[in-house]
Amino acid sequence: MIYLKISNSIHILLFFLLSGCATSSFMVLMQEENAAEFKVTPDRVVLECEHQHDSDSKDPNDAYGFLMRILDGENTVLTVAQTNVLDKESCSRRIHKIGKILKTGKMVYIGGIGYLNKPKIKGEQKYTFHNIGTFYDNGQSLQFVVIANERGFCYDAYSGDESPCPREPFLLKNLK
């Protein structure tokens, strides 16, 4: 009987150790002037192409903004947005390329323009993160500049996946 209890405990412990369970996380790495870098697990990132209704685009029906919704360490949602207007195809390509960075990494590093240390508010918009839950926005946003993962895959808002990526000032030196 004692052997059975010990054996079951060992099996449970081995299951958790071998299953590679990783906890979801978010950590600010740098906030200097108006540049910020943070690292986050891919499960805390949702990509979106949002239709821009009030755009000055040549074709207002084909005007989209690229957005990342990031679940921060306080379980509120930060918006990381690219400020230029894209057509639907360009925005979809961006989601595909950045989606590969999320799928191939255990941790992603994001750099942007803005402040992560401003006071947070409880917004009205809710966002759902698969297998985590639904959370409210926090009134904070960054202008998207770069995303990379620990395997070296990188995407820059201005030059795509061309080198150098990332560019200064976002060197993402803490890729660990």
C-alpha positions in Angstrom: 0.0 0.0 0.0 2.8 2.5 0.9 4.6 1.5 -2.3 1.5 2.3 -4.3 1.2 5.8 -2.8 4.9 6.6 -3.4 4.6 5.2 -6.9 1.6 7.4 -7.8 3.3 10.5 -6.3 6.4 9.8 -8.4 4.3 9.4 -11.5 2.4 12.6 -10.9 5.7 14.5 -10.3 7.3 13.0 -13.5 4.2 13.9 -15.5 4.6 17.6 -14.5 8.4 17.6 -15.0 8.2 15.9 -18.4 5.2 17.8 -19.7 7.3 21.0 -20.0 4.7 23.0 -18.3 5.6 26.7 -18.7 3.9 29.5 -16.9 2.6 32.5 -18.7 4.6 35.7 -18.1 5.1 39.3 -18.9 8.1 41.4 -17.8 9.2 45.0 -18.7 12.9 44.9 -19.7 13.5 48.6 -20.4 11.7 52.0 -20.3 13.9 54.9 -21.4 12.5 58.2 -22.4 9.6 57.1 -24.7 11.1 53.7 -25.7 10.0 50.5 -24.0 10.9 46.8 -24.3 9.2 43.9 -22.7 9.2 40.1 -22.9 6.1 38.0 -22.9 5.0 34.5 -23.5 3.3 34.0 -26.9 0.0 32.9 -25.2 -0.4 36.5 -23.9 -0.3 38.0 -27.4 -3.3 38.3 -29.8 -2.8 39.7 -33.3 -5.5 41.7 -35.1 -6.1 43.6 -38.3 -8.7 46.2 -37.4 -10.7 47.9 -40.1 -10.1 51.7 -40.1 -13.4 53.4 -40.7 -12.2 57.0 -40.5 -9.2 56.5 -42.7 -7.9 59.0 -45.4 -6.8 56.0 -47.4 -7.4 55.8 -51.2 -9.8 53.0 -50.6 -11.5 53.5 -47.2 -13.0 50.0 -47.5 -9.5 48.5 -47.6 -7.9 50.4 -44.8 -6.6 48.4 -41.8 -4.5 48.9 -38.8 -2.2 46.2 -37.4 -2.6 45.6 -33.6 -1.2 43.3 -30.9 -3.2 42.9 -27.7 -0.8 42.0 -24.9 -1.9 40.6 -21.6 0.4 42.3 -19.1 1.6 41.1 -15.6 -1.4 42.6 -13.9 -3.8 40.9 -16.3 -4.9 44.0 -18.1 -4.6 44.4 -21.9 -2.0 46.7 -23.5 -2.4 47.7 -27.1 0.6 47.7 -29.4 -0.3 49.3 -32.7 1.3 50.1 -36.0 0.3 53.7 -36.8 0.4 53.5 -40.6 -2.7 52.4 -42.6 -2.3 49.1 -44.4 -4.4 47.3 -47.0 -6.0 44.0 -45.9 -3.5 41.9 -47.7 -0.5 43.7 -46.2 -2.0 43.4 -42.7 -2.7 39.7 -43.2 1.0 39.1 -44.3 2.2 40.9 -41.2 0.0 38.7 -39.0 1.3 35.6 -40.8 5.0 36.6 -40.3 4.6 37.7 -36.7 2.5 34.6 -36.1 5.5 32.5 -37.0 7.6 34.3 -34.4 4.9 33.6 -31.8 4.6 29.9 -32.8 8.4 29.2 -32.9 9.3 30.9 -29.7 8.8 30.2 -26.0 9.3 33.9 -25.2 8.9 37.0 -27.4 10.5 40.4 -27.1 8.6 43.5 -28.2 9.9 47.0 -28.6 7.8 50.1 -29.0 7.5 53.8 -28.7 5.6 55.0 -25.6 5.4 54.6 -21.9 4.6 51.5 -19.9 4.7 53.2 -16.6 1.7 55.5 -17.0 -1.2 54.9 -14.6 -3.5 52.2 -15.8 -7.3 52.5 -16.1 -9.9 49.8 -16.3 -11.2 50.2 -19.8 -14.4 49.0 -21.3 -13.0 46.8 -24.1 -12.6 43.1 -23.4 -10.2 40.8 -25.1 -10.0 37.0 -24.9 -6.7 35.1 -24.7 -7.0 31.4 -25.6 -6.7 29.1 -22.6 -6.2 32.1 -20.3 -9.4 34.1 -20.2 -11.0 37.5 -21.0 -9.6 40.7 -19.7 -10.2 44.5 -19.9 -7.9 47.0 -21.7 -5.8 49.3 -19.5 -5.7 52.5 -21.4 -2.1 52.1 -22.3 -0.7 51.8 -25.8 2.7 51.6 -27.6 3.6 52.3 -31.2 4.9 49.0 -32.6 8.5 48.9 -33.7 9.9 45.3 -33.4 9.2 41.8 -32.3 11.6 38.9 -31.9 11.9 35.5 -30.2 14.8 33.7 -28.5 15.4 31.7 -31.7 16.5 34.8 -33.6 13.3 35.3 -35.7 12.6 39.0 -35.9 10.1 41.4 -37.6 10.6 45.2 -37.8 7.6 47.5 -38.3 9.5 49.4 -41.0 11.8 46.9 -42.8 9.9 43.6 -42.1 12.2 40.7 -41.6 15.1 42.3 -43.5 18.5 42.9 -41.7 19.3 44.5 -39.4 16.5 43.4 -37.2 16.1 44.7 -34.6 17.3 48.2 -35.3 18.5 50.8 -32.7 17.4 51.7 -30.2 15.7 48.4 -29.9 18.6 46.0 -29.7 16.6 43.6 -27.5 19.9 42.8 -25.7 18.1 40.6 -23.2 17.2 37.8 -25.6 17.4 35.0 -23.0 
